[in-house]
C-alpha cells in the first residue's frame, strides 16, 4: 500500500523529533542546546518543512527550496538543509510504493535541470556554515549540468552529496544496520538513534566538521568518536550513559565541534526505518 501524504508528513516529523530527542554528543538535542541553536528551533523547522517536503504537487527541487524558505521564515537560520536534501528524495521514493531503496535510485536518476536550479537556490538561501566557492558547479551560479553531476563533484568533501551518487550507501549500509542492531539488542527510547549517530560519527570524518575546522581536525575527532562509541557500548545503565555522553557533549561544544552531517544522516536513517517498517506495519494492520 502506498502511504498517504499525512503518513509521510508524520513519519518525517517523527524522524526529526526522535533525532533531536537523542543525546547526540556535540550536536543539538533536548539535553543541551549548542552552536547558537536550540532544540526548539529544530522541532519548529521539522513542523514547517514537512508540508513542502510531502507536497505531491511539487517537483523534488522545489520541495527542498520551499522547505528551506519555510524554515528561514520560522527560525531565521539554517537548521535543516542537510536533512531536507536527504529526506526529500526518500519521501518521493515512498510515494511510489514498493521497494524504497529501488525507488530511490529512480528518483535520483530523474532529477532534471529545474530540480538542480531549485536545489542550488535552496543551498544559497540556507547558507550552511563553511559554504565556499567552487571551480565547477558553484551553487551561486546558474547550473550548467545536472544535480547528480554537481553532487559527484562535491562527494569527496561532502558526505550528503555522496548519498546522491551512491543511492544513500551510508544510510542503508551504516545507519540502518546500526539502528536495527541496537533494536535487536533490546535498546529502546533514544538509544537506537544514538547508536546510529555514533556509527556515522565514528565511521568517517564528519564533513560539517571538516568544512569548519579542516580535514585534519575532522579525522582526529573521528578517532575520538570511535573511542566514545566503544566506551558507550560497554557502559551499563541509563544514568551512567547519560552522564558519560553529557561530559563528551560539553567537551565537543566547548571546542565548537558539531558533527552536523552525522546528525543529518541519523534523521535519514530514522526516516528509512519508519518508511520500511512502521508504515508497512500500519498498512498490514489496517
Secondary structure as UniProt FT lines:
FT   HELIX           5..21
FT   TURN            25..26
FT   TURN            30..31
FT   TURN            35..36
FT   HELIX           39..53
FT   TURN            56..57
FT   HELIX           60..75
FT   HELIX           81..95
FT   HELIX           100..109
FT   HELIX           113..126
FT   TURN            129..130
FT   TURN            139..140
FT   HELIX           147..154
FT   TURN            155..157
FT   HELIX           159..166
FT   HELIX           169..170
FT   HELIX           171..175
FT   HELIX           176..184
FT   TURN            185..186
FT   TURN            189..190
FT   HELIX           191..203
FT   HELIX           207..213
FT   HELIX           215..233
FT   HELIX           238..254
FT   TURN            255..256
FT   HELIX           260..273
FT   HELIX           274..278
FT   HELIX           279..285
//
